[in-house]
Amino acid sequence: MCQYWSAVVRGLTPYTPGEQPKLANLIKLNTNENPYPPSPRVVAAIQAELGDDGARLRLYPDPDGERLKAAVARQFASLDIGPEQVFVGNGSDEVLAHVFQALLKHEAPILFPDITYSFYPVYCGLYGIPYETIALDEHFAIRPGDYTQPNGGIVFPNPNAPTGRPLALSGIETMVLANPDSVVVIDEAYVDFGADTAIALVSQHPNLLVTQTLSKSRSLAGLRVGFAVGHPDLIEALERVKNSFNSYPLDRLALAGAMAALDDAAWFEQTRQAVIQSREHLSQRLGKLGFTVIPSAANFVFARHPDRDAAELARQLRERSIIVRHFKLPRIDQFLRISIGTDGECAALLAALTEILA
């Protein structure tokens, strides 16, 4: 450790993102990126924002992202969501980082599942937030009744990650009603692939905040755009933190591309359905190869083979230029998380597994 490090840095265990290897002819099924390109409108909007000479890049972007907030609100207009209920940021990871500092930093510990997004304990370490993990049941499901103890807030993904299991809106509402003095944060990075959005409950519950990202279902992982929807009081807290950290979290190109992606409903639906269909086909084929596959509502599957070590399977796939995600964690160290690729990539994965298992 360096002598110049602060005590906070010395105590951190940083988040480890999915590997981004630079290998030729790689089938990359480890970071849940969308296998399809974004809407052509995104490219056109970015090119229009650049103009002929890129002169607009000398100007700061809109610090409040007002047009993007309006575009998000339009997506949920039928749920009575207005722009004043929307916060935008540099990917949902940054949005969540602000959430932890603005809404979850209290004396009581926050609660989240024992198997979940591994960034949550990292944020707690960074901001000095106490936390307790709540065990998923034997089927990796969240039990709302387990979240009734005193707490400083609750956060979990829906569908959960890396399991892919969704919690019904009735379960989320039960949790929200049972914790009127705490903020309940639903991280919906994968919601468009098979779960119901809790944004439908936001207008009835001032202690509910929902975050989403354009990285997955809108194919914009490279632009880094996320947002939160909640009561205006919660949004104001996020704005106060954002403006004390970085007043310009979204650049001009990201704002333009995000608005174009949100407005192309047809492209979104076409690619979303393609991923869902591929997921179901892959799940069935993995089952025929002897894998146990957790029913998924995300753009990945979580699977184990009863007779093969998961780490060894991941190694042998890598030898064949296919990478998947393996977590060396209690309860899930024999599972692989496999992102949904194109039909061709899924076919190559299945062929490789067939060869390995033979």
C-alpha positions in Angstrom: 0.0 0.0 0.0 1.2 3.5 -0.8 1.9 5.9 2.1 -0.2 8.5 0.4 -3.4 6.5 0.4 -6.2 7.7 2.6 -7.7 5.4 5.2 -10.8 5.0 3.0 -8.7 3.7 0.0 -6.7 1.4 2.3 -9.9 -0.3 3.4 -11.6 -0.7 0.0 -12.1 -3.9 -1.9 -13.0 -2.5 -5.3 -15.6 -3.9 -7.7 -14.2 -6.1 -10.4 -16.0 -5.5 -13.7 -16.4 -8.3 -16.3 -13.3 -8.9 -18.3 -12.9 -7.0 -21.5 -10.2 -9.0 -23.3 -8.7 -8.0 -26.6 -8.7 -11.3 -28.3 -9.4 -12.0 -32.0 -12.5 -14.0 -32.9 -13.8 -13.9 -29.4 -17.3 -14.9 -28.4 -17.9 -12.6 -25.5 -20.7 -13.8 -23.2 -19.5 -12.5 -19.9 -20.7 -8.9 -19.4 -24.4 -9.0 -20.5 -24.0 -6.6 -23.4 -26.7 -6.6 -26.0 -25.7 -8.7 -29.0 -27.4 -6.3 -31.4 -26.5 -2.8 -32.4 -28.4 0.2 -31.2 -31.1 1.9 -33.2 -29.9 3.5 -36.4 -31.5 6.7 -35.1 -28.8 6.7 -32.4 -26.0 6.9 -34.9 -27.8 9.6 -36.9 -28.5 11.6 -33.7 -24.8 11.5 -32.7 -23.7 12.5 -36.2 -26.1 15.4 -36.2 -24.9 16.5 -32.8 -21.3 16.4 -34.1 -22.2 18.4 -37.2 -19.7 18.9 -40.0 -16.8 20.2 -37.8 -17.6 19.1 -34.3 -17.8 22.6 -33.1 -20.5 21.8 -30.6 -18.1 19.7 -28.6 -16.4 23.0 -27.4 -19.6 23.7 -25.5 -20.7 22.1 -22.2 -23.7 19.8 -22.4 -26.9 20.6 -20.6 -26.1 20.0 -16.9 -29.6 18.9 -16.1 -30.3 16.8 -19.2 -33.8 18.3 -19.4 -34.6 16.9 -22.8 -33.5 13.4 -21.8 -35.6 13.6 -18.6 -38.5 14.5 -20.8 -37.8 11.6 -23.1 -37.7 9.2 -20.1 -40.9 10.6 -18.8 -42.6 10.0 -22.2 -41.7 6.3 -21.9 -43.7 6.2 -18.7 -46.4 8.8 -19.3 -49.1 6.1 -18.9 -47.8 5.6 -15.4 -48.2 9.4 -14.5 -44.5 10.0 -14.5 -43.3 13.6 -15.2 -39.8 15.0 -15.9 -39.6 16.3 -12.3 -39.6 12.6 -11.2 -36.6 11.7 -13.3 -32.8 11.9 -12.6 -30.2 11.1 -15.2 -26.6 10.1 -14.9 -23.5 8.5 -16.3 -24.8 4.9 -16.4 -26.9 3.4 -13.6 -23.7 2.6 -11.7 -23.2 6.4 -11.2 -26.9 6.9 -10.4 -26.7 4.1 -7.8 -23.5 5.6 -6.3 -25.4 8.9 -5.8 -28.4 6.9 -4.4 -26.2 5.3 -1.7 -24.8 8.6 -0.6 -27.9 10.7 -0.9 -30.6 8.2 0.4 -29.0 5.2 2.0 -26.3 6.6 4.3 -27.9 6.3 7.8 -27.0 4.8 11.1 -29.1 1.7 10.6 -27.7 -0.9 8.1 -29.1 -1.1 4.6 -30.4 -4.5 3.4 -29.7 -6.4 0.2 -29.6 -10.1 -0.8 -26.6 -12.3 -0.1 -26.4 -13.1 -3.8 -26.8 -9.9 -5.8 -24.9 -7.2 -7.7 -21.4 -7.1 -6.2 -21.1 -3.3 -6.4 -23.5 -2.8 -3.5 -20.9 -3.8 -0.7 -18.3 -1.7 -2.6 -20.5 1.4 -2.4 -21.0 0.7 1.3 -17.3 0.5 1.9 -16.7 3.7 -0.1 -19.3 5.7 1.8 -19.0 4.1 5.2 -22.5 2.6 5.1 -23.3 -0.4 7.4 -25.2 -3.2 5.7 -26.6 -6.7 6.3 -27.2 -9.3 3.6 -30.5 -11.3 3.5 -30.2 -14.9 2.3 -32.1 -15.8 -0.9 -34.2 -18.9 -0.4 -33.1 -22.4 -1.7 -34.4 -21.5 -5.2 -32.5 -18.2 -5.2 -35.7 -16.2 -4.8 -36.1 -13.0 -2.7 -38.6 -13.3 0.1 -40.2 -9.9 0.8 -41.1 -11.0 4.4 -37.4 -11.2 5.2 -37.0 -7.4 4.8 -39.1 -6.2 7.8 -36.3 -5.7 10.3 -35.1 -2.1 11.1 -33.0 -0.7 8.3 -31.5 2.4 6.7 -32.8 1.4 3.3 -33.2 -1.6 0.9 -31.7 -2.2 -2.5 -31.8 -5.1 -4.9 -31.9 -5.7 -8.7 -35.1 -6.9 -10.3 -34.5 -9.3 -12.0 -31.8 -10.1 -9.6 -28.2 -10.5 -10.8 -26.5 -12.9 -11.3 -29.5 -15.3 -10.9 -31.9 -13.6 -13.3 -34.9 -14.3 -11.1 -37.6 -11.6 -10.9 -39.7 -10.5 -8.0 -43.4 -9.8 -8.8 -44.7 -6.2 -8.3 -46.9 -7.5 -5.5 -43.8 -8.6 -3.6 -42.1 -5.2 -4.2 -45.1 -3.3 -3.0 -45.3 -5.5 0.1 -41.7 -4.6 0.9 -42.3 -0.9 0.3 -45.4 -0.8 2.5 -43.5 -2.7 5.3 -40.7 0.0 5.3 -42.4 3.4 5.2 -39.5 5.1 6.9 -36.9 3.7 4.5 -36.1 4.2 0.8 -36.6 1.0 -1.2 -34.4 1.0 -4.4 -35.2 -1.3 -7.2 -32.3 -1.7 -9.7 -33.9 -2.6 -13.0 -30.9 -3.0 -15.3 -32.5 -6.1 -16.9 -36.2 -5.4 -16.4 -37.0 -5.1 -20.2 -36.2 -8.8 -20.8 -39.0 -10.3 -18.8 -40.0 -8.5 -15.5 -42.5 -5.8 -14.7 -41.2 -2.4 -13.9 -41.8 -1.0 -10.4 -42.1 2.5 -11.9 -45.8 1.5 -12.0 -45.7 1.9 -8.2 -43.7 5.1 -7.9 -46.6 7.6 -7.9 -48.2 5.8 -5.0 -45.2 5.4 -2.8 -42.9 8.3 -1.9 -40.2 5.9 -0.5 -39.7 4.0 -3.8 -36.9 4.7 -6.2 -36.3 2.8 -9.4 -33.1 2.9 -11.5 -32.7 1.8 -15.1 -29.9 1.8 -17.7 -29.8 2.1 -21.5 -26.7 -0.2 -21.5 -28.7 -3.5 -21.9 -32.0 -3.4 -23.7 -31.1 -0.2 -25.7 -27.6 -1.5 -26.6 -25.8 1.6 -25.3 -23.3 0.2 -22.9 -20.6 2.3 -24.7 -22.5 5.6 -24.1 -23.0 5.2 -20.3 -26.6 6.5 -19.7 -28.7 5.6 -16.7 -31.7 7.2 -14.9 -33.8 7.0 -11.8 -37.5 7.6 -11.3 -39.1 8.5 -8.0 -40.8 11.1 -5.9 -39.5 14.7 -6.6 -38.1 14.8 -3.0 -35.9 11.8 -3.7 -34.8 13.2 -7.1 -33.8 16.5 -5.4 -31.5 14.6 -3.1 -29.8 13.0 -6.1 -29.5 16.3 -7.8 -27.8 17.8 -4.7 -25.2 15.1 -4.6 -24.7 15.2 -8.4 -24.1 18.9 -8.4 -21.6 18.5 -5.6 -19.7 15.9 -7.6 -20.0 16.5 -11.3 -22.5 19.0 -12.8 -22.0 17.6 -16.3 -22.2 13.8 -16.0 -23.6 13.2 -19.5 -21.8 14.5 -22.6 -23.5 15.9 -25.6 -23.2 12.7 -27.7 -24.6 10.6 -24.9 -27.6 12.8 -24.4 -28.3 12.9 -28.2 -27.9 9.1 -28.5 -30.0 8.3 -25.5 -32.9 10.4 -26.6 -32.9 8.8 -30.0 -32.8 5.3 -28.5 -35.7 6.0 -26.2 -37.8 7.3 -29.1 -37.3 4.3 -31.3 -39.9 1.9 -29.8 -39.9 -0.4 -32.8 -36.2 -1.2 -32.8 -36.3 -1.6 -29.0 -39.1 -4.2 -29.2 -37.5 -6.0 -32.2 -34.2 -6.5 -30.5 -35.7 -7.2 -27.0 -37.8 -10.0 -28.4 -34.9 -11.5 -30.3 -32.9 -11.7 -27.0 -35.8 -13.2 -25.1 -36.3 -15.9 -27.8 -32.6 -16.7 -27.9 -32.6 -17.0 -24.1 -35.5 -19.4 -24.1 -33.9 -21.5 -26.8 -30.5 -21.5 -25.1 -32.1 -22.5 -21.7 -33.8 -25.5 -23.4 -30.7 -26.7 -25.1 -28.6 -26.3 -22.0 -31.2 -28.4 -20.1 -30.8 -31.2 -22.7 -27.0 -31.1 -22.1 -27.7 -31.8 -18.4 -27.4 -28.3 -17.0 -29.7 -27.0 -14.3 -30.8 -23.5 -15.5 -32.4 -21.0 -13.2 -35.5 -19.5 -14.9 -34.3 -16.1 -16.1 -36.1 -12.8 -16.9 -32.8 -11.1 -17.9 -30.5 -11.2 -20.9 -28.4 -14.0 -19.4 -28.9 -17.4 -17.9 -27.4 -18.8 -14.7 -26.6 -22.5 -15.0 -24.7 -25.3 -13.4 -23.8 -28.9 -14.5 -24.1 -31.5 -11.7 -21.1 -33.4 -12.9 -18.7 -30.7 -14.0 -16.8 -28.0 -12.1 -17.9 -24.6 -13.2 -14.4 -23.0 -13.1 -13.1 -25.9 -15.3 -16.0 -25.5 -17.7 -15.2 -21.7 -18.0 -11.5 -22.5 -18.6 -12.3 -25.0 -21.3 -14.7 -22.6 -23.0 -12.0 -19.9 -22.9 -9.6 -22.3 -24.7 -12.2 -22.2 -27.5 -12.4 -18.4 -27.5 -15.7 -18.3 -25.6 -15.8 -16.4 -22.3 -18.5 -16.6 -19.7 -18.7 -15.3 -16.1 -17.8 -17.4 -13.1 -18.2 -16.1 -9.6 -16.0 -17.7 -6.8 -18.6 -17.0 -4.2 -20.5 -19.1 -1.6 -23.6 -20.8 -2.9 -22.9 -20.0 -6.5 -19.4 -21.1 -7.2 -20.7 -24.0 -9.4 -22.8 -21.7 -11.6 -21.9 -19.9 -14.8 -23.6 -16.7 -15.9 -23.9 -16.8 -19.6 -24.9 -13.6 -21.5 -27.3 -14.1 -24.4 -25.5 -13.6 -27.7 -26.6 -13.8 -31.3 -28.1 -17.1 -32.4 -24.8 -17.9 -34.1 -22.9 -17.2 -30.8 -25.3 -19.3 -28.8 -24.9 -22.1 -31.3 -21.1 -21.9 -31.0 -21.4 -22.1 -27.2 -23.6 -25.1 -27.3 -21.3 -26.8 -29.8 -18.3 -26.2 -27.5 -20.2 -27.4 -24.5 -21.3 -30.6 -26.3 -17.6 -31.3 -27.2 -16.4 -30.6 -23.6 -19.1 -32.7 -22.0 -18.4 -35.6 -24.4 
